[in-house]
């Protein structure tokens, strides 16, 4: 279990330096369009449709460790190529070069995913899935915070002092990421493997098993709708802050760090309560917080004073950090929990393949919609006229990106209704857990106070919006 954490830390270095604001900034420098930004964002999930190959490899080898480690190595070599080739042959790489080699990176990474999930399911006792992965997540997010801030400050320094070397700096980040990723693969190769033997049944018949499990299908429906909603908006947060608001990479990174810090502060809390009660209940509490943050994005940028927009961005990122910590942890763990031990790799692969389609469609649809709304806007102002003066207040302003955020919020609300029909062992009614969490937070740990108040805010907000008592 310690080795899995070690690989997670190495993988976090790799992910931090090759995704998020750094990847978007690099793509924009290479002249990427909204659609190409969407394609880059879709690659990590679109390649999951090839996870059938992973099942076939595990069946042939009966060795999940070998499949995971070999595919991980093959996945991380392209990062080294992206970093080295343009430095040796200046001008040889463009946005198409980046998309091609990232496709290879994500393809082999998707093959390693199912075997890794099934392997780790045997390494970590089910009773401590929440606490273990929350601990692992807090370590990786802490590393992400430190590394992303250092890298952002370095890139901004290069941009100001040596602007001609900015693109080469991004290539260097990819090279460092590839080296870190290969180091993580070496660490992971030392973890033990419990011998398993999969049925030699036809692979497509195997995939029918999770699709004939009604409860698991309900989870797939919810998960697909949720990731589609999220992937429409998420890739364009950074694009909006860079192109729409003109924020530097350092500002964006600090906002991301704020989000991650609140995720670090709360992920163990979510993990503890997920183990004690249920992952479904945690999703039902944390998901509405994320939806609120999506709605607040529609108000970002409407104020004439930049500090007012920055304050709103800070609030939005705090909500996103707290909510994401609970959502990501619980969605992963509920999939592990509902998958039978014998057919875990089949169930989890089916889940990844199906959700990958919707997760990949989201950014592409978002890019198309962003182009569609590019020259369209909607402003709502409130005006009070007096005898001596009048007051105009900006209520909301929608444009090419904010339209996406509002659409994502609506789809996310619909997806939560689909979660209600999923059954999870040990599930406790949501209001009961909210009451217990609030009591525990306020009586025991001051650090928990934030979640307690957010839970109260979430109940009041959705009680007003839905005009009924939250269920």
VMD Tcl script that draws the C-alpha trace (Angstrom):
set ca {
  {0.00 0.00 0.00}
  {2.95 2.34 0.64}
  {4.34 1.52 -2.82}
  {0.99 2.44 -4.39}
  {1.21 5.79 -2.60}
  {4.78 6.21 -3.90}
  {3.64 5.63 -7.46}
  {0.77 8.04 -6.85}
  {3.19 10.79 -5.86}
  {5.34 10.21 -8.96}
  {2.23 10.14 -11.15}
  {1.07 13.41 -9.57}
  {4.32 15.10 -10.60}
  {3.71 13.84 -14.13}
  {0.08 14.96 -14.19}
  {0.72 18.37 -12.65}
  {3.35 19.33 -15.23}
  {1.41 18.09 -18.29}
  {-2.20 19.07 -17.63}
  {-4.42 21.85 -16.38}
  {-3.27 25.43 -16.86}
  {0.15 24.39 -18.17}
  {-1.31 22.31 -20.99}
  {-3.87 24.98 -21.88}
  {-1.23 27.74 -21.90}
  {1.05 25.61 -24.08}
  {-1.80 24.76 -26.48}
  {-2.79 28.42 -26.78}
  {0.83 29.31 -27.61}
  {0.72 26.70 -30.36}
  {-2.40 28.37 -31.75}
  {-5.02 25.84 -30.59}
  {-8.68 26.62 -31.29}
  {-11.57 26.04 -28.84}
  {-12.31 22.75 -30.58}
  {-8.67 21.62 -30.29}
  {-8.69 22.56 -26.60}
  {-11.79 20.39 -26.30}
  {-10.06 17.51 -28.11}
  {-7.06 17.71 -25.76}
  {-9.42 17.64 -22.79}
  {-11.34 14.69 -24.25}
  {-8.27 12.50 -24.86}
  {-7.80 11.26 -21.25}
  {-11.29 9.80 -21.17}
  {-11.91 8.99 -24.84}
  {-9.03 6.51 -24.87}
  {-10.77 4.57 -22.09}
  {-12.95 2.95 -24.75}
  {-9.93 0.76 -25.54}
  {-9.95 -0.82 -22.07}
  {-11.33 -4.03 -23.57}
  {-7.74 -4.65 -24.61}
  {-6.72 -4.47 -20.95}
  {-9.19 -7.22 -20.06}
  {-7.83 -9.39 -22.87}
  {-4.24 -8.82 -21.69}
  {-5.08 -9.73 -18.10}
  {-6.91 -12.88 -19.24}
  {-3.93 -13.95 -21.32}
  {-1.29 -13.24 -18.69}
  {-3.20 -13.70 -15.42}
  {-0.85 -11.03 -14.09}
  {-2.36 -7.64 -13.36}
  {0.96 -6.22 -12.15}
  {2.72 -7.03 -15.43}
  {-0.05 -5.48 -17.52}
  {-0.16 -2.38 -15.32}
  {3.60 -1.77 -15.19}
  {4.34 -2.46 -18.87}
  {1.46 -0.30 -20.10}
  {2.45 2.43 -17.65}
  {5.99 2.50 -19.04}
  {4.71 2.60 -22.63}
  {2.35 5.43 -21.65}
  {5.03 7.63 -20.12}
  {7.68 7.35 -22.84}
  {5.71 9.70 -25.18}
  {6.01 12.46 -22.56}
  {9.78 12.22 -22.88}
  {9.40 12.38 -26.68}
  {7.23 15.52 -26.44}
  {9.88 17.11 -24.26}
  {12.98 16.07 -26.20}
  {12.07 16.31 -29.90}
  {11.19 20.06 -30.03}
  {14.29 20.91 -27.98}
  {16.51 19.03 -30.44}
  {14.58 20.05 -33.58}
  {13.16 23.55 -32.94}
  {9.97 24.24 -34.86}
  {9.34 20.55 -35.56}
  {6.40 20.34 -33.18}
  {2.97 21.95 -33.36}
  {-0.47 21.42 -31.91}
  {-0.97 18.31 -34.07}
  {2.32 16.86 -32.77}
  {1.13 17.45 -29.21}
  {-2.27 15.85 -29.82}
  {-0.77 12.75 -31.48}
  {1.74 11.94 -28.74}
  {-0.68 12.75 -25.94}
  {-3.07 10.30 -27.63}
  {-0.41 7.59 -27.29}
  {0.20 8.61 -23.67}
  {-3.48 8.39 -22.75}
  {-4.04 5.21 -24.81}
  {-1.52 3.12 -22.87}
  {-2.55 4.83 -19.65}
  {-6.12 3.67 -20.26}
  {-4.86 0.08 -20.71}
  {-3.10 0.26 -17.36}
  {-6.18 1.63 -15.59}
  {-8.48 -1.42 -15.27}
  {-5.70 -3.81 -14.25}
  {-4.49 -1.24 -11.70}
  {-8.01 -0.83 -10.25}
  {-8.56 -4.58 -9.94}
  {-5.07 -5.09 -8.50}
  {-5.49 -2.32 -5.91}
  {-8.93 -3.62 -4.98}
  {-7.18 -6.76 -3.65}
  {-4.39 -4.78 -1.96}
  {-6.68 -2.44 0.02}
  {-9.35 -3.85 2.40}
  {-12.85 -2.70 1.45}
  {-13.50 -1.40 4.97}
  {-10.77 1.22 4.59}
  {-11.10 2.22 0.93}
  {-12.30 5.70 1.87}
  {-9.66 6.43 4.50}
  {-6.79 4.94 2.46}
  {-7.55 6.76 -0.78}
  {-8.34 9.98 1.08}
  {-4.89 9.76 2.71}
  {-3.27 9.00 -0.64}
  {-5.22 11.86 -2.18}
  {-4.14 14.33 0.51}
  {-0.48 13.44 -0.13}
  {-0.76 13.81 -3.90}
  {-2.74 17.05 -3.68}
  {-0.21 18.56 -1.27}
  {2.55 17.72 -3.73}
  {0.45 19.20 -6.53}
  {0.07 22.47 -4.63}
  {3.80 22.91 -4.03}
  {4.89 21.80 -7.50}
  {2.28 23.71 -9.50}
  {3.03 26.97 -7.68}
  {6.78 26.58 -8.21}
  {6.30 25.71 -11.88}
  {3.86 28.59 -12.47}
  {6.19 31.13 -10.90}
  {9.03 29.74 -13.01}
  {7.01 29.94 -16.24}
  {5.86 33.49 -15.50}
  {9.46 34.51 -14.78}
  {10.59 33.03 -18.11}
  {7.65 34.72 -19.87}
  {8.66 38.15 -18.56}
  {12.44 37.88 -18.71}
  {12.98 35.48 -21.62}
  {9.72 35.37 -23.62}
  {11.42 33.64 -26.54}
  {12.03 30.60 -24.31}
  {8.51 30.21 -22.92}
  {7.48 27.40 -25.27}
  {10.74 25.55 -24.62}
  {9.94 25.76 -20.89}
  {6.71 23.83 -21.45}
  {8.62 21.17 -23.38}
  {11.07 20.91 -20.48}
  {8.14 20.37 -18.10}
  {7.02 17.45 -20.27}
  {10.51 15.94 -20.14}
  {10.61 16.18 -16.34}
  {7.09 14.71 -16.20}
  {8.12 11.72 -18.30}
  {11.12 11.02 -16.07}
  {8.93 11.21 -12.95}
  {6.35 8.93 -14.54}
  {8.91 6.26 -15.41}
  {10.24 6.46 -11.84}
  {6.71 5.82 -10.56}
  {6.41 2.76 -12.79}
  {9.62 1.38 -11.27}
  {8.20 1.92 -7.76}
  {4.90 0.26 -8.65}
  {6.65 -2.80 -10.08}
  {7.74 -3.74 -6.55}
  {4.17 -4.09 -5.21}
  {2.97 -7.71 -4.71}
  {0.49 -9.44 -6.99}
  {-2.12 -11.90 -5.81}
  {-2.57 -14.54 -8.51}
  {-6.00 -14.43 -10.16}
  {-7.59 -16.40 -12.97}
  {-10.33 -14.85 -15.08}
  {-13.02 -16.79 -16.86}
  {-12.09 -17.65 -20.44}
  {-15.58 -16.74 -21.57}
  {-16.04 -14.56 -24.66}
  {-15.00 -11.02 -23.76}
  {-18.23 -9.46 -25.04}
  {-20.28 -11.93 -23.01}
  {-18.25 -10.92 -19.98}
  {-19.20 -7.29 -20.56}
  {-22.88 -8.26 -20.50}
  {-22.57 -9.15 -16.81}
  {-22.34 -5.57 -15.52}
  {-24.96 -4.48 -18.06}
  {-27.38 -7.08 -16.69}
  {-26.80 -5.84 -13.13}
  {-29.64 -3.30 -12.75}
  {-28.10 -1.49 -9.79}
  {-24.75 -1.14 -11.54}
  {-26.50 0.14 -14.69}
  {-28.17 2.82 -12.56}
  {-24.73 3.87 -11.35}
  {-23.50 4.00 -14.96}
  {-26.40 6.24 -15.99}
  {-25.71 8.69 -13.17}
  {-21.95 8.64 -13.68}
  {-22.26 9.17 -17.44}
  {-24.60 12.14 -17.06}
  {-22.43 13.67 -14.34}
  {-19.12 13.42 -16.22}
  {-20.76 14.79 -19.37}
  {-21.96 17.83 -17.43}
  {-18.59 18.39 -15.78}
  {-16.52 17.90 -18.93}
  {-18.52 20.51 -20.85}
  {-17.36 23.21 -18.46}
  {-14.10 22.19 -16.77}
  {-11.67 22.50 -19.73}
  {-12.78 26.08 -20.31}
  {-12.34 27.50 -16.80}
  {-8.67 28.13 -17.53}
  {-9.36 29.33 -21.09}
  {-11.84 31.89 -19.76}
  {-9.45 33.18 -17.09}
  {-6.59 33.47 -19.59}
  {-8.40 34.80 -22.67}
  {-11.50 36.37 -21.17}
  {-10.04 37.94 -18.03}
  {-6.35 38.19 -18.96}
  {-5.11 36.52 -15.77}
  {-1.52 35.28 -15.68}
  {-0.53 31.68 -15.10}
  {0.55 32.52 -11.53}
  {-2.87 33.94 -10.63}
  {-4.61 30.92 -12.12}
  {-2.25 28.54 -10.33}
  {-2.83 30.26 -6.98}
  {-6.60 29.89 -7.48}
  {-6.10 26.23 -8.35}
  {-3.97 25.80 -5.24}
  {-6.69 27.37 -3.09}
  {-9.11 24.81 -4.52}
  {-6.66 21.98 -3.88}
  {-5.89 23.11 -0.32}
  {-9.57 23.03 0.61}
  {-9.73 19.62 -1.06}
  {-6.80 18.48 1.08}
  {-8.41 19.85 4.24}
  {-11.67 18.03 3.58}
  {-10.87 14.81 1.68}
  {-10.13 12.80 4.83}
  {-13.38 14.03 6.36}
  {-15.31 12.86 3.31}
  {-13.41 9.54 3.35}
  {-14.17 8.90 7.03}
  {-17.88 9.54 6.60}
  {-17.99 7.57 3.32}
  {-16.60 4.50 5.13}
  {-18.95 5.01 8.06}
  {-22.11 5.60 6.04}
  {-22.08 5.46 2.23}
  {-20.43 6.98 -0.84}
  {-23.82 7.75 -2.35}
  {-24.73 9.96 0.59}
  {-21.46 11.86 0.31}
  {-22.12 12.48 -3.40}
  {-25.63 13.71 -2.60}
  {-24.11 16.25 -0.19}
  {-21.03 17.37 -2.14}
  {-22.38 17.43 -5.72}
  {-24.82 20.34 -5.10}
  {-21.88 22.39 -3.81}
  {-20.17 21.93 -7.17}
  {-23.35 22.90 -9.00}
  {-23.49 26.13 -6.98}
  {-19.90 26.88 -8.05}
  {-20.89 26.39 -11.72}
  {-23.72 28.88 -11.30}
  {-21.37 31.37 -9.64}
  {-19.08 31.19 -12.69}
  {-21.84 33.04 -14.58}
  {-21.21 36.07 -12.34}
  {-17.43 36.07 -12.78}
  {-16.18 38.97 -14.90}
  {-19.29 41.16 -14.69}
  {-17.77 43.59 -12.19}
  {-15.73 46.59 -13.25}
  {-13.35 46.21 -10.30}
  {-10.90 43.34 -10.80}
  {-10.61 42.67 -7.06}
  {-14.36 41.93 -6.91}
  {-13.96 39.30 -9.64}
  {-10.92 37.83 -7.86}
  {-12.87 37.52 -4.60}
  {-15.67 35.73 -6.44}
  {-13.13 33.44 -8.12}
  {-11.67 32.56 -4.73}
  {-15.14 31.64 -3.40}
  {-15.83 29.56 -6.51}
  {-12.55 27.67 -6.20}
  {-13.12 27.00 -2.49}
  {-16.49 25.45 -3.26}
  {-15.03 23.44 -6.14}
  {-12.19 22.13 -3.96}
  {-14.46 20.98 -1.14}
  {-17.01 19.47 -3.53}
  {-14.49 17.73 -5.80}
  {-12.80 16.07 -2.83}
  {-16.05 14.35 -1.89}
  {-17.32 13.68 -5.41}
  {-14.17 12.18 -6.93}
  {-13.43 10.02 -3.89}
  {-16.99 8.71 -3.61}
  {-17.60 8.07 -7.32}
  {-14.40 6.01 -7.52}
  {-15.14 4.09 -4.33}
  {-18.80 3.35 -5.09}
  {-17.68 1.77 -8.36}
  {-15.13 -0.38 -6.51}
  {-17.73 -1.28 -3.89}
  {-20.50 -2.32 -6.29}
  {-18.14 -4.40 -8.47}
  {-18.04 -8.11 -7.43}
  {-14.51 -9.21 -6.48}
  {-14.43 -12.00 -9.10}
  {-15.49 -9.75 -11.98}
  {-14.03 -6.48 -10.71}
  {-11.93 -5.76 -13.80}
  {-14.91 -6.43 -16.09}
  {-17.28 -4.21 -14.10}
  {-14.78 -1.39 -13.73}
  {-13.78 -1.56 -17.39}
  {-17.42 -1.41 -18.46}
  {-17.87 1.61 -16.20}
  {-14.78 3.33 -17.58}
  {-15.62 2.58 -21.22}
  {-19.21 3.82 -21.00}
  {-18.44 6.94 -18.99}
  {-15.45 7.62 -21.27}
  {-17.75 8.12 -24.22}
  {-19.75 10.80 -22.41}
  {-16.69 12.34 -20.78}
  {-15.01 12.64 -24.18}
  {-18.11 14.05 -25.85}
  {-18.37 16.77 -23.21}
  {-15.22 18.82 -24.03}
  {-15.79 18.46 -27.77}
  {-19.39 19.61 -27.36}
  {-18.12 22.40 -25.12}
  {-15.65 23.56 -27.78}
  {-18.36 23.57 -30.46}
  {-20.77 25.44 -28.16}
  {-18.06 27.96 -27.22}
  {-17.53 28.73 -30.91}
  {-21.31 28.95 -31.42}
  {-21.74 31.42 -28.55}
  {-18.55 33.34 -29.42}
  {-20.32 36.46 -30.66}
  {-23.43 36.10 -28.51}
  {-24.04 37.56 -25.09}
  {-26.82 38.09 -22.58}
  {-26.70 40.77 -19.90}
  {-29.18 41.37 -17.11}
  {-28.95 44.68 -15.23}
  {-31.04 46.23 -12.50}
  {-31.52 50.02 -12.67}
  {-32.86 52.28 -9.94}
  {-33.66 55.85 -11.01}
  {-33.95 58.63 -8.48}
  {-34.56 62.35 -8.70}
  {-30.88 63.23 -8.50}
  {-29.09 60.11 -9.64}
  {-29.58 56.56 -10.83}
  {-27.92 53.27 -9.91}
  {-27.17 50.45 -12.32}
  {-26.29 47.00 -10.93}
  {-24.96 44.15 -13.09}
  {-26.80 40.98 -12.15}
  {-25.46 38.48 -14.67}
  {-23.54 38.47 -17.96}
  {-23.40 35.41 -20.20}
  {-20.99 34.97 -23.11}
  {-19.28 32.15 -25.01}
  {-17.83 30.42 -21.90}
  {-20.42 31.34 -19.27}
  {-23.15 29.82 -21.41}
  {-21.24 26.52 -21.09}
  {-21.08 26.81 -17.30}
  {-24.85 27.36 -17.04}
  {-25.61 24.46 -19.39}
  {-23.31 22.21 -17.33}
  {-25.10 23.20 -14.11}
  {-28.51 22.30 -15.56}
  {-27.32 18.87 -16.77}
  {-25.64 18.23 -13.39}
  {-28.90 18.91 -11.54}
  {-30.67 16.39 -13.78}
  {-27.95 13.79 -13.19}
  {-28.39 13.98 -9.40}
  {-31.96 12.74 -9.78}
  {-30.49 9.59 -11.38}
  {-28.29 9.00 -8.32}
  {-31.30 8.56 -6.06}
  {-32.19 5.14 -7.54}
  {-28.71 3.64 -6.96}
  {-28.56 1.24 -4.01}
  {-25.41 0.95 -1.90}
  {-24.80 -1.41 1.00}
  {-24.81 0.40 4.33}
  {-26.51 3.46 2.87}
  {-27.85 5.94 5.43}
  {-30.52 8.55 4.70}
  {-28.89 11.82 3.68}
  {-30.50 14.12 6.24}
  {-29.34 11.81 9.01}
  {-25.75 11.95 7.79}
  {-25.93 15.73 7.37}
  {-27.09 16.07 10.98}
  {-24.37 13.74 12.26}
  {-21.67 15.44 10.18}
  {-22.71 18.87 11.38}
  {-22.69 17.74 14.99}
  {-19.30 16.05 14.61}
  {-17.82 19.00 12.78}
  {-18.96 21.61 15.27}
  {-18.29 19.60 18.42}
  {-15.00 17.88 17.66}
  {-12.77 19.50 15.05}
  {-12.60 23.16 14.20}
  {-11.18 22.19 10.83}
  {-14.53 20.58 10.04}
  {-16.43 23.81 10.59}
  {-16.21 24.79 6.92}
  {-18.05 21.68 5.72}
  {-20.71 22.10 8.42}
  {-21.59 25.57 7.19}
  {-21.42 24.52 3.54}
  {-23.85 21.69 4.27}
  {-26.24 24.20 5.87}
  {-25.84 26.55 2.88}
  {-26.43 23.71 0.43}
  {-29.65 22.62 2.22}
  {-31.06 26.12 2.32}
  {-30.17 26.86 -1.31}
  {-31.66 23.70 -2.79}
  {-34.66 23.91 -0.50}
  {-35.33 27.32 -2.04}
  {-34.58 26.34 -5.65}
  {-36.60 23.14 -5.61}
  {-39.26 24.64 -3.28}
  {-39.31 21.49 -1.27}
  {-37.47 20.03 1.68}
  {-34.15 18.43 0.57}
  {-34.38 14.64 0.45}
}
mol new
graphics top color blue
foreach p $ca { graphics top sphere $p radius 0.5 }
foreach p [lrange $ca 0 end-1] q [lrange $ca 1 end] { graphics top cylinder $p $q radius 0.2 }
display resetview
